[in-house]
Structures are given as structure tokens and as C-alpha cells.
């Protein structure tokens, strides 16, 4: 039983599709990496899956009993967040808001859950800190903890390492792989980083000039043969 | 010193002074609650724009010979607030351009209408009092004070009940929407509440100075505090105390109410800047 199924899905704006129709599904435990040059429709596809915009054609179907508000999402950081006065706990707890229509106060269970998510990412020490004073890598960890508050099954990540230094990038990739391999979370991640995608992901979807959809072994072979031409204009 | 206090106690006997203090406190409370949200959402000037719309609406009520212009003013202002906060997503008009446009256009139209259908001989004095807040805060009727109380209760209740939702929406609209928060609805509610507060606050400081009431307490609090909750609480406290102090000073020294409040708020802001700078070291 797939968590999520895209059927002839053409993401886009108005009547203009940004990429040809796609059909794929995401099973529990999958790690799908979405590659492609800028403007190939990666983010549009993700926004469509999240229900933030309507598809031009086709549909996104969720598995039985899996609701849209049970998807976790790590968006790219916005300018507003850079100087936003918020404690780390406030940010992480806000991940719980989608579950209930009316929630004037957080329950003790939710606070414990937020602590647990921070602990899962080795970020429990940050819980009393101010969000805007953290380093880029720490901020991403906090936002990831917030996304984990919203989901137990499927996590969507939009370029989670953009703006991070090499060390923080590697740490982030390791954490995401742990979540997938050890804790069984299905992951859909947008990335520009082909080597790490081929190392960590289980499946690859490439949009743009050289479309590709398949398992990671298949992707390794395909990408190897076209590598000199630089099929991926990074 | 004791002379001043005695003087003040004398003034406090008058019901119109009591009304002014009650209404002022409530308006300061509401506007500072929303101010934090507006400043963080990058909508600092929306208060200014909406107050000009309210000015225009009051002007429109003039030729229609309405005895009570409140309903029309509220309606028009709410409509514009909804329009402005929605256009944030519209790529053709960015937020600040739309605010600037509506703000100047309604100010000009309002003044034009007043001039065309002037009923009183002293047009410029009338306009001046609407723009800078006249003594109208000192001439409140009990009915208006009760209206103020009722609307403030609504605003504060809304804010307390939906505090966490508001935080989620302001901090990260995309994430909130993706995880199932009904962002559109909260933006709409926020727009309505903002419009209500602006119309209320026009009594206090007039339409040109309203931004100060919305923006200064939030900016002061942002200098020193680092979490959303502490910033919100601090901005409410600063706003209420600043407004009370402003009203009292203006009564004692006979200065215009609106500008005095704004001057106090400015002084507090400078003080908080210094505190923030010292803390930062």
C-alpha cells in the first residue's frame, strides 16, 4: 500500500505545466530524491504534492487513512525567519498546529513530543535558545524537528542543505538517512547534489532535459554513462 | 511635585478623563497585540494606509448626512484590509506598493470630498483634527466607551485563543498551509481585526499618527526580547503604560493627546534601543 501516488500528475501554473505528466508512487520506507536543473519544476511538484497549488492535470492520491495534515515539510527558509523573535520550543511546537483546528494551549504530551523530536536530532540543548541566534545548520535541525512533529510517516524536504557549510551539509544528510533507514520514515527530497543523492536515496526522479525515474542502482548506471556531458547542469 | 499630583487627582474626578484613560488603555492594548504580528509580517505601514481609508470613509459619510459614520467606516476599512492582506500573494502588486497606493489615494479623495461638501466654515480645522487626533478622546460618550470595551474584548479573545495559530502563520505561512492550518482564514480574520483596531484607534491619535501606536511598542520590545511570547507581552505593557503616561502628560500640560502619546512611545523606543545595545555586548 503506497503512502502517496501521483497519477499522470502535471504540476504547473494555470494551464501551463512545468514538466510532462509524472506517474510514481512512494511506499513506506522509500527515499526518493528529486533532481533537475533550476526551473525544471522540482519545487512546483513538491508544492503540488503538498496541496499548496492545484495540478494542471492528473492527481495526487494519498494512501488509506493517510491525511494531508500528516505530511511533514521542511521548506526553504524565508527572509522573515532570519530576524524573527522566537524560542526554539515555540518553533518546534508550531509543527503540531495543523493537527487540530482549535488549540489555544499545547498539552503536556505535545511538549514532551517536541522535546523528543529535538532529542532525535541531537538538538535538545537548543530548546531554550533563540531561533534567530542559531547557526544555519542548527536552524535547519530545528525546522526538521518541527516537521517531525507534524508527521510519523512522510517527510518532504526542499533543498535542506542550501546555505550550509560542507560539514553541516554532511551532518544533515546523515541525519536524513538515519530517519529513513533507522526510523522508517519515507522521504521525498529536492536536491542538487547528485553524488549524495546516489549514495543515500533508494529511488531517483530527475526532471528537466534528461528525465529519469527509477531505482538508485539504475540511476548510477545511467548517470555514469552520461556523466562527461554533464547531464545535470548543476 | 505634590502640586502636580493634586492637580492630576482633581482631573481624575471628571468622567471624561476617566473615559479617555479607559479607552486609551484598551486601544493601546489591542494595537500593540496586532503590532507585533504586523511588524513581523512586514506590514508596518498597513495601519497608516487603513487609517487613511477610514478618513476617506468618514468624509464620504459627510455628504450622505449620516449621523453615525461608524458602520460605513468599519465596512470600508475592513474591505480594504482584506484586499491589502490578500494582495500579498499577488505578484503584480507587492505589499508596500499596494499600501502606498491605497493610502495616498484615499487621503486625497477624502480631503476632496470634504472640501466639496463642506458644511462647517472651518474645513481645515476639521481635517486637522481627524488627521492628528483632536480632543475627541476627551469628548467620548459612554456609548463609545462601551463600544471600545466590547471590541477590545473581541480582539483580545481572538488573539489569546488563536495565539499559537497566529504564530505558526506569521513564522512560516508555507509550512502552516502545508501541514493543514487554514492560513487563508486566519489572514482574513487578522485583516478584519486590524481594521477594527484602526478605526478604534483613530479616536485616540488621529489617522496620521496611528502607525506609531501599532509599530513603536513592537519595535521597542523587539530590541530587547527574543521569544514571540515575551515580545508580545512586553509590547503590550510598553504600549499601555506609554499611552497612559501620554494622556496624563497631555492633560496636565495641555498638549495635543495624539502627538504626546507618540512622543512618549518614541522616547521609550530610544530607551529600549540603548538597553538592547547594552545587553548585546
Interface residues (C-beta under 8 A of the other chain):
Chain A: X50 X51 X52 X67 X68 X69 X71 X72 X73 X75 X78 X80 X81 X84 X85 X86 X87 X90 X91 X93 X94 X95 X97 X98 X99 X101 X102 X103 X104 X105 X106 X130 X132 X133 X146 X147 X150 X156
Chain B: X40 X41 X42 X160 X161 X162 X163 X164 X165 X167 X168 X170 X171 X172 X174 X175 X176 X177 X178 X179 X180 X181 X182 X222 X225 X226 X227 X228 X229 X230 X231
